[in-house]
Amino acid sequence: MKKTLLLRQIVASLTDSLGVLEKAARASHEEATHESNKAESKYDTRGLEAAYLAGGQARKAKEILDSITVYEALAIKDFAPGEPIDLTALVELDTDGMRSTYFIGPKNGGLEIEHQRKQIMVITPQSPLGQNLMGRRSGQRWTAKIGGSTVKYHIVSVR
């Protein structure tokens, strides 16, 4: 599996999200500044609410733009057998008999990408699962308590 292609897909997904968010931010800004949203009384906050929404969307768009910049500059590492998991690792993990694939990325944890007919989730080293994976090696097993249940993990492969 070519991680450079996966990285391109991550950037493309972020770019799509940015486009949608920028459209929404423009629409919110237009609504906030439109004549029809001028306050009719001291209790009328439609314009103010639209302005807050537009500001939040603009901040989120900046975060996504920053993420795109980080991913475009990211140096992909190929992991040799037995090498510890680090940033840019593609990890196949067995969790109580269910296999999942994760890409350890610097930002945007939770982003899901379909790559070569396989679902891959981006996780960050700061996430709980990312913290558990960092430094471990292919073949390692461990258990963790999650919500009162014991979960068994097995690292199937690291690329």
C-alpha positions as a printed Julia matrix, in Angstrom:
159×3 Matrix{Float64}:
   0.0     0.0    0.0
   1.5     3.3   -1.08
   1.34    5.79   1.76
   2.07    8.68  -0.64
  -1.26    7.96  -2.35
  -2.98    7.77   1.04
  -1.44   11.1    1.96
  -2.78   12.62  -1.28
  -6.24   11.3   -0.4
  -6.03   12.87   3.05
  -5.1    16.23   1.51
  -7.9    15.89  -1.07
 -10.45   15.13   1.65
  -9.28   18.12   3.69
  -9.42   20.32   0.57
 -13.02   19.21  -0.09
 -13.95   19.98   3.52
 -12.28   23.38   3.23
 -14.3    24.21   0.11
 -17.59   23.33   1.79
 -16.68   25.26   4.94
 -15.59   28.35   3.01
 -18.94   28.39   1.17
 -20.82   28.08   4.45
 -18.71   30.84   6.04
 -19.42   33.19   3.12
 -23.14   32.45   3.37
 -23.11   33.07   7.14
 -21.19   36.33   6.66
 -23.7    37.5    4.04
 -26.54   36.63   6.38
 -24.89   38.47   9.27
 -24.42   41.64   7.23
 -27.68   41.52   5.27
 -30.1    44.39   5.8
 -32.93   42.02   6.77
 -30.97   40.86   9.84
 -30.62   44.33  11.32
 -31.83   44.19  14.92
 -35.42   45.32  15.31
 -35.2    45.42  19.11
 -32.62   44.88  21.83
 -33.73   41.22  22.01
 -33.27   40.56  18.3
 -29.9    38.77  17.98
 -30.19   37.13  14.53
 -27.41   39.21  13.02
 -25.13   38.72  16.02
 -25.7    34.95  16.0
 -24.95   34.77  12.27
 -21.75   36.78  12.85
 -20.61   34.36  15.58
 -21.34   31.44  13.27
 -19.39   33.03  10.42
 -16.44   33.68  12.75
 -16.41   30.07  13.97
 -16.56   28.74  10.43
 -13.7    31.01   9.37
 -11.56   29.74  12.3
 -12.34   26.12  11.36
 -11.43   26.86   7.72
  -8.06   28.25   8.89
  -7.45   25.08  10.95
  -8.14   22.92   7.91
  -5.89   25.08   5.73
  -3.12   24.72   8.34
  -3.68   20.93   8.33
  -3.36   20.8    4.54
  -0.04   22.65   4.79
   1.22   20.22   7.45
   0.18   17.12   5.46
   1.68   18.47   2.22
   5.04   18.92   3.99
   4.88   15.58   5.86
   7.8    13.22   5.23
   6.51    9.66   4.87
   8.53    6.97   6.61
   8.55    3.3    5.65
   8.78    1.14   8.75
  11.08   -1.88   8.79
   9.96   -5.06  10.62
  10.3    -4.58  14.36
  10.63   -0.82  14.14
   8.6     1.15  16.73
   5.41    2.92  15.68
   5.8     6.64  15.07
   4.27    9.42  12.96
   3.19    8.28   9.44
   2.92    4.62  10.48
   0.11    2.63   8.89
  -1.0     0.22  11.6
  -3.27   -2.8   11.24
  -4.73   -3.54  14.65
  -6.82   -6.46  15.88
  -9.17   -5.35  18.65
 -11.04   -8.29  20.18
 -11.13  -10.05  16.81
 -12.01   -7.0   14.68
  -9.32   -5.64  12.36
  -8.92   -1.93  11.72
  -6.29    0.12   9.95
  -4.99    3.43  11.29
  -2.68    6.09   9.9
  -0.74    7.98  12.58
  -0.98   11.59  11.43
  -0.02   14.93  12.98
  -3.57   16.4   12.84
  -7.21   15.68  12.01
  -7.73   12.56  14.07
 -11.02   10.86  13.24
 -10.78   11.57   9.51
 -11.74    8.41   7.6
 -10.36    7.63   4.17
 -11.21    4.77   1.84
  -7.96    3.66   0.27
  -7.66    0.61  -1.98
 -11.08   -0.64  -0.79
 -10.01   -0.4    2.84
 -11.25    2.01   5.51
  -8.37    3.84   7.16
  -8.82    6.18  10.11
  -6.36    8.95  10.86
  -5.41    9.1   14.53
  -2.95   11.41  16.24
  -0.24   10.49  18.75
  -2.18   12.56  21.32
  -5.35   10.44  21.07
  -5.81    7.65  23.64
  -5.27    4.94  20.99
  -2.36    6.88  19.48
  -0.71    7.11  22.9
  -1.1     3.35  23.31
   0.39    2.63  19.88
   3.36    5.0   19.88
   6.6     3.09  20.44
   4.99   -0.36  20.21
   5.99   -2.85  17.54
   4.29   -5.26  15.17
   3.19   -8.41  16.98
   2.8    -6.77  20.39
  -0.29   -7.49  22.46
  -1.82   -5.67  25.42
  -5.1    -5.26  27.25
  -6.81   -2.1   28.41
  -9.89   -1.3   30.45
 -12.38    0.79  28.51
 -15.7     1.7   30.09
 -15.58   -1.19  32.54
 -14.7    -3.74  29.85
 -11.33   -5.32  29.15
 -10.26   -4.99  25.52
  -7.5    -7.09  23.94
  -5.26   -5.48  21.32
  -2.81   -7.07  18.89
  -0.7    -5.13  16.39
  -0.91   -7.2   13.22
   1.37   -5.05  11.04
   3.16   -1.73  10.86
   4.1    -0.17   7.53
